[in-house]
Every structure is written in structure tokens, then in C-alpha cells.
């Protein structure tokens, strides 16, 4: 198993009116931050927030190429990012959902204290498969056939690459001490975007390889 220290590329924030970052997604141009009462988009080049949608956003966020998906309590809302309209609602898996990602035509839902990642049908919310982790799961992303998740436990955070079929741990990136990860998304290339929880910050970390 490969282990490395995080190569921090950039830190964003804190931002006005954003007290915490609960989830992160990327639409190819902007990073979307789940900030509790709103979804806020950020230009990662200028580091400026662009717009906000009034959608409850207390955990993970995902983007399927056209729509945003947002965990809001016991449901997952499918949102048109242009208008902010909620166009569908799915039941979320029961029990402490945290991370959310889109990959291979399905949603991946991370669960914090139960240390699980569920593969979920994006039309019905049905759980298709479940992977177990030995650490809290705080964010999930899918990039180029790889499943990664963030973890944050006892002031220690990592980005972890796992086998998407077995859940086996394949690679670990260790974040600096005290730097939490509350959401995780890839830009599809060389960067991971990591939500910073109650710091209200977003951090870019180099993706290995």
C-alpha cells in the first residue's frame, strides 16, 4: 500500500457568510460548496465565490455532468444548477450520511460514524452495494476509475484510495495534523478539493500520479 504526505497546492477562504464546508463538488469549471443553508459556487482560479443557491446543504454534494445532487437530511435532492430548482428527491440511506460522489452512472454515499460507502441508484435511492471502511468516512470522489474517500478522526485526516469492489485500502495520503477533511472531490485531473469543516476553508491537494 502506498502512503504519502499531502502536497497542498492552494488554500481558499475563509469566505464571508460561510461558517463551515460540509460537502464539495466540481462541475468542470466551478467548485460547489455545501455550506448548511446554501450551495455556493467558487471559481478555483480567481478564488472568488460566484453565486449561491438556497438549498439545504448539510453534507455531501455530487455532479453528474448536468445536475447537482445534494444530501439534505434524510434525502438526496437533484438540483438544476442553472436555476436552483429541485427537480427530484431520493431517499438517502439511513444513518449519518456525509460524502457524495457520482461515478459509473451511480451515486456513492459515504457514512461518517458507521464507516461505510453505499453505491446508490440515482433514480430510486436503492442501495446497490455497501463497502466497509475502518475509519470515519467524510467525503467521497470518483476519478478515472478510482474511488477515493476522505477521513477525519481524532484530528487526523487522510485521503484514501480503495478498491471499488472489495473496499480494500490501496493508498493513503496523510493530511497535516489538525487539518480536517469534510468533503472531497476531484477536478478530474491533478487536483483534489477538500472541504475544511468548521474552518470554512477549501484546500486543493495534488492527486498522485
C-alpha positions in Angstrom: 0.0 0.0 0.0 1.3 3.4 -1.0 1.5 6.1 1.7 2.5 9.8 1.1 2.2 13.2 2.7 -0.4 15.6 1.2 1.1 18.1 -1.3 -1.0 21.2 -0.6 -1.4 23.3 -3.7 -3.7 26.1 -2.5 -5.9 27.2 0.3 -9.2 29.1 -0.2 -11.1 31.1 2.3 -12.4 31.6 4.9 -15.2 33.3 3.0 -17.8 35.9 4.0 -21.0 34.3 5.3 -19.6 30.7 5.2 -19.0 29.2 8.6 -18.4 25.6 7.5 -17.9 23.5 4.4 -19.9 20.2 4.6 -19.5 18.9 1.1 -17.7 19.7 -2.2 -18.3 19.1 -5.9 -16.9 20.3 -9.2 -18.8 20.9 -12.4 -15.8 21.3 -14.7 -15.5 25.0 -14.0 -16.6 25.8 -10.5 -16.3 24.1 -7.1 -19.6 23.8 -5.3 -19.5 24.2 -1.5 -22.3 22.8 0.7 -22.4 25.4 3.5 -25.5 24.4 5.5 -28.2 26.7 4.2 -26.8 27.2 0.7 -24.8 25.7 -2.2 -22.2 28.2 -3.2 -20.0 28.1 -6.3 -16.4 29.1 -6.3 -14.1 29.9 -9.1 -10.9 28.0 -8.2 -8.7 30.2 -10.4 -9.8 33.6 -9.0 -10.7 32.2 -5.5 -13.9 34.2 -5.6 -17.4 33.0 -4.9 -19.7 33.3 -7.9 -23.3 32.6 -6.8 -25.4 30.7 -4.2 -28.4 28.5 -4.4 -30.9 28.5 -1.5 -30.8 24.7 -0.9 -30.3 22.9 2.4 -26.8 21.5 2.1 -25.6 19.9 5.3 -23.4 17.1 3.8 -22.0 15.7 0.5 -22.5 17.1 -3.0 -22.1 15.5 -6.4 -22.4 16.5 -10.1 -23.4 14.0 -12.9 -22.4 16.3 -15.8 -25.7 18.0 -15.8 -27.3 18.1 -12.4 -26.1 18.6 -8.8 -27.0 16.1 -6.1 -27.1 17.3 -2.5 -27.6 15.4 0.7 -30.2 17.3 2.8 -31.0 15.4 6.0 -32.8 12.1 5.2 -33.0 12.8 1.4 -30.9 13.5 -1.6 -32.1 16.4 -3.8 -31.4 16.5 -7.5 -30.9 20.2 -8.5 -30.6 22.1 -11.7 -27.5 24.3 -11.1 -28.6 26.9 -13.6 -32.0 27.7 -11.9 -31.5 26.2 -8.4 -34.7 24.2 -8.9 -35.0 20.9 -7.1 -36.2 18.5 -9.9 -36.2 15.2 -7.9 -35.9 13.9 -4.4 -34.5 10.5 -3.4 -34.4 8.8 0.0 -30.9 8.9 1.5 -29.5 5.8 3.2 -30.3 5.7 6.9 -27.6 6.7 9.3 -25.2 9.7 9.3 -24.6 10.4 5.6 -21.5 12.6 4.9 -19.9 12.3 1.5 -21.5 12.1 -2.0 -20.0 11.3 -5.4 -21.1 10.4 -8.9 -19.2 7.7 -10.8 -20.0 4.9 -13.3 -23.7 6.1 -13.5 -24.4 5.7 -9.8 -24.1 7.7 -6.6 -21.6 6.8 -3.9 -22.8 7.8 -0.4 -20.3 8.0 2.4 -21.4 7.4 6.0 -19.5 9.1 8.8 -19.7 7.1 12.0 -20.9 3.9 10.5 -17.8 3.9 8.3 -19.5 2.8 5.1 -19.8 3.7 1.5 -23.0 2.8 -0.3 -23.5 2.5 -4.0 -26.9 4.0 -4.6 -29.3 4.0 -7.6 -29.7 7.7 -8.7 -33.3 7.2 -9.8 -34.7 5.3 -6.8 -32.2 5.7 -3.9 -32.0 2.0 -3.6 -28.7 0.7 -2.1 -27.0 -1.5 -4.6 -23.8 -2.4 -2.7 -22.0 -1.5 0.5 -18.3 -1.1 1.2 -16.9 -1.1 4.8 -14.1 1.2 6.0 -12.1 1.1 9.2 -12.2 4.9 9.6 -14.9 7.6 9.6 -15.9 8.5 6.0 -16.2 12.2 5.5 -16.1 12.7 1.7 -16.2 10.6 -1.5 -15.0 11.1 -5.0 -14.7 9.0 -8.2 -11.9 9.9 -10.7 -10.7 7.9 -13.7 -12.0 4.6 -12.4 -10.7 5.2 -8.8 -12.8 5.5 -5.7 -11.4 7.8 -3.0 -12.7 8.9 0.3 -11.8 11.4 3.0 -11.5 10.5 6.6 -11.3 12.7 9.7 -10.9 11.1 13.1 -9.1 12.3 16.3 -7.6 15.4 14.5 -6.1 13.0 11.9 -7.2 13.2 8.3 -6.4 11.2 5.2 -7.4 10.8 1.6 -7.8 7.1 0.8 -8.0 5.2 -2.4 -9.9 2.0 -2.1 -10.9 -0.9 -4.3 -14.4 -0.1 -5.5 -15.5 -3.7 -5.5 -13.9 -5.1 -2.2 -13.3 -1.9 -0.2 -9.6 -2.9 0.2 -7.4 0.1 1.1 -4.9 0.7 -1.7 -3.3 4.1 -1.0 -3.2 6.8 1.7 -2.4 10.5 1.6 -1.9 11.9 5.0 -3.1 15.5 5.7 -1.1 17.8 8.1 -2.1 17.4 11.7 -5.3 19.2 12.7 -6.3 19.8 9.1 -9.7 18.1 8.7 -11.4 16.9 5.6 -15.2 17.3 5.5 -15.8 16.8 1.8 -13.8 15.5 -1.2 -14.0 16.0 -4.9 -11.5 15.7 -7.8 -11.3 18.1 -10.7 -10.8 15.0 -13.0 -7.2 15.8 -13.4 -4.4 16.6 -10.9 -6.3 18.2 -8.0 -8.4 17.0 -5.1 -10.6 19.7 -3.5 -11.0 19.1 0.3 -13.6 20.8 2.5 -12.2 22.1 5.7 -15.2 21.6 8.0 -15.6 24.4 10.6 -12.6 26.3 9.4 -14.8 27.4 6.5 -11.8 26.8 4.1 -11.3 24.7 1.0 -8.0 23.2 0.1 -6.5 21.8 -3.1 -4.3 18.8 -2.8 -2.2 17.3 -5.6 -3.6 13.9 -6.8 -0.8 11.3 -7.0 0.4 10.2 -10.4 
